[in-house]
Amino acid sequence: MPALLNVDPVCGMSVAADAPLRHEHAGVTYLFCAESCLRRFREAPERFLAGARESMAADPGLASAPHICPMCPGVRSIGPANCPKCGMALEPEGVFAGDPFEAEHRSMRAKLALAAALTAPLVVIAMGGMLTGHARHALLDEPWNSALQAALSSAVVFGAGRPILARGWDSLRARSANMFTLLSLGILVAWSASVAALVRPALGLELYFESAAMVTTLALAGQVLELSARRKTGAALRELLELAPPTAIRLDPLGNESEVKLAEVREGHVLLVKPGARVPVDGVVLEGEAWIDESMLTGEAEPARKGPGDALTGGTVATRGSLKMLAERVGADTTLARIVELVAVAQRSRAPVQQLVDRVAAWFTPAVVAFAALAWLAWSFSGVEQGAQKGLVAAVSVLVIACPCALGLATPMSIVVATSRAAREGVLVRDAEALQALASVDVLVVDKTGTLTEGKPRVTGVVAAHGFDERRVLALAAAVERHSEHPLAAALVAEAHARGLVVGMAQRFEHLVGRGAAGVVDGLEVVLGSAALLVERGVALDPFGRELAEAGRTGRSLVLIAVDGAFAGAIAVEDPLRTSAKRACRALEASGVELRVLSGDRVAAVESLARELGLEHFEGGASPERKARAIEELRRTGKRVAMGGDGVNDAPALALADVGIAMGGGTDIAKQTAAITLVRGDLTTIAKARALSRATLRNIRQNLWLAFGYNALCLPIAAGALAPFTGAMLSPTLAALAMTFSSASVIANALRLRGVRLADGARER
């Protein structure tokens, strides 16, 4: 069995032993933190095995980009900086290539290495006497003992530990006490007391230089752990960014090829996509045919055939075949860029549960300082032997062990990991509030078209009224519908082209949301949509005939057409049920969610679909206003409602629901209104998203219990509560070790969300 190396050979980051990204080379299995590192290693393994390290260079734009704190709203800075309130490194507000924390992580690791190298001999000097049988703790005699301890400790505290002290000072200047306030006070009190013991031996104090150094070293270790975790959670964004190729092949009007940087591609450019290459931007196929791997969007492993007129998405891969495309959306407007930005915004957002943490943190640090002072006073006036000295140990231990870093990390770490995991599952979360709200949803209301069905209707029949021709009816309808974004409109236009019809251009186009459309074609006034719309326009409806009656019974949608006020015919359209719809319904019901269908389609079509899925609650013929009222009515009854839809007519209901869910293939207004977007448009991902939401809230609660429980248990011990029974005080060094362990436990618990099993939402663990 090959040996495992759990340090990424490309970037040097530590990787969990069960990490999925791995590659065997020369009998050794190497683990990787990201796909980009794995790809670089495969290309040149000898280079990295020789000791080379390749970091993600920070984007030059970071120096002038706004930075914010994920924990403290309102904190902003131009360029990298530390938060004056909590001390954390600020994050760039936008999305940038490279790793924004790589430089600080490297610097902090160097400081940790220096601190550890100096602290190790210091501890030996301070405690080595116990190992050699001396009556004194110290290994050396005076004055060498005190001089060396003071020199080594000062180098650790004021050299390697400068970032800790600087952030503590910043917190005092900002009048916002935080974990660095407590750490700085604890370190400086221990160091100052040791200096006082050297200067005034009559005080009877012992040397605590090794405690000051150990606390500093462990505080630096905690920062390295935190930065490492933040880099790992940011790897998902960097992987998404790397899906876009760095260059594109542009064709000039004469067909000559030239390779250009992706940033130089503009709307209207004609690009060439060769076999094996990634599609550079969003656009449409002009010429050629290729099989495109769209698994990053759809989750489908089978490539999709693309020909002239088909849409292309940047970041997808041409597995075979080549084509020419017209660039339509570039830069920040591409689907991939929007996905990255949405994930980044969600990671920076704050869940409502964070408000509890903020209220606690507001008084926590001042309360700890007061508690430390009381511990020192209580021991000093207790009358016990060396009371003042024990009081000093207790005060320093309290300040160090109560560091609220675990409390501060409890919520943000879970949110960042969860939103990255959600993006991998094809769920884009706009903010942490939506993720938290989804956990408590008990009713899911969904539209029919594009949600339970594939959203790709096809025409199954055309019937013309007396005096009209089927081809003419279809051509007129397609001329009007070519202006619409509705899936039914696309089906009509596609059928007209398939029959070789010439589709004209409608004038005075009118989009009647949720009802139909109207326009003037070749001087004829054409209205198409529901029966209610035609009746409203004064159109007398003739009997549809046997085929249309059968279409009504089987649930197929009917588009009725009127020309110059006279009924001209009807078009039957069928939208197939998604293969995953039944599985999604079962998964949602198993997790306690009641599913309802609320559609603007005909009652017969909605009823047929509801019966096929075994749903009791459904409503057809619903206008956008009716959908909005239905959501309000459910909420008034105390229900927590999620609404899933993909059209313009769903936007009001999406906005009114507790959680709005847009399908990835839907209209832009639906995505802008919704709090959650399903990239693949698959209803099973709603069940997965809800399972992840509930797992995230459980994870946050676990983190808060770890943080609160840790302080509730350790503060009395640090103050010396066990001393009357054991005769021993908790040393500041052990307090610092416990503080680091608490932060590490919260980080490790949050990272568990990366591997939590969702099982289509039917079962949660």
Secondary structure as UniProt FT lines:
FT   STRAND          3..5
FT   TURN            9..11
FT   TURN            17..18
FT   STRAND          22..25
FT   TURN            26..27
FT   STRAND          28..31
FT   HELIX           35..43
FT   HELIX           45..49
FT   TURN            50..51
FT   HELIX           60..64
FT   STRAND          66..68
FT   TURN            73..74
FT   STRAND          76..78
FT   TURN            84..86
FT   STRAND          91..92
FT   TURN            100..101
FT   HELIX           102..132
FT   TURN            142..143
FT   HELIX           144..155
FT   HELIX           156..160
FT   HELIX           162..173
FT   TURN            174..175
FT   HELIX           179..199
FT   HELIX           201..203
FT   HELIX           209..241
FT   TURN            242..243
FT   STRAND          247..251
FT   TURN            253..254
FT   STRAND          257..261
FT   HELIX           262..264
FT   TURN            267..268
FT   STRAND          270..273
FT   TURN            275..276
FT   STRAND          282..293
FT   HELIX           295..298
FT   STRAND          304..306
FT   TURN            308..309
FT   STRAND          311..312
FT   TURN            314..315
FT   STRAND          317..329
FT   HELIX           331..333
FT   HELIX           335..348
FT   TURN            352..353
FT   HELIX           354..380
FT   TURN            385..386
FT   HELIX           387..401
FT   HELIX           405..424
FT   TURN            425..426
FT   STRAND          427..429
FT   HELIX           432..439
FT   STRAND          443..446
FT   HELIX           448..452
FT   STRAND          458..464
FT   TURN            466..467
FT   HELIX           470..481
FT   TURN            482..483
FT   HELIX           487..498
FT   TURN            499..500
FT   STRAND          507..512
FT   TURN            513..515
FT   STRAND          516..521
FT   TURN            522..523
FT   STRAND          524..529
FT   HELIX           531..536
FT   TURN            537..538
FT   HELIX           546..554
FT   STRAND          557..563
FT   TURN            564..565
FT   STRAND          566..574
FT   TURN            579..580
FT   HELIX           581..590
FT   TURN            591..592
FT   STRAND          594..598
FT   HELIX           603..613
FT   STRAND          618..619
FT   HELIX           624..636
FT   TURN            637..638
FT   STRAND          641..645
FT   HELIX           648..650
FT   HELIX           651..656
FT   STRAND          659..663
FT   TURN            664..665
FT   HELIX           668..673
FT   STRAND          676..678
FT   TURN            679..680
FT   HELIX           684..719
FT   TURN            720..722
FT   HELIX           723..726
FT   HELIX           732..751
FT   HELIX           752..755
FT   HELIX           759..761
//
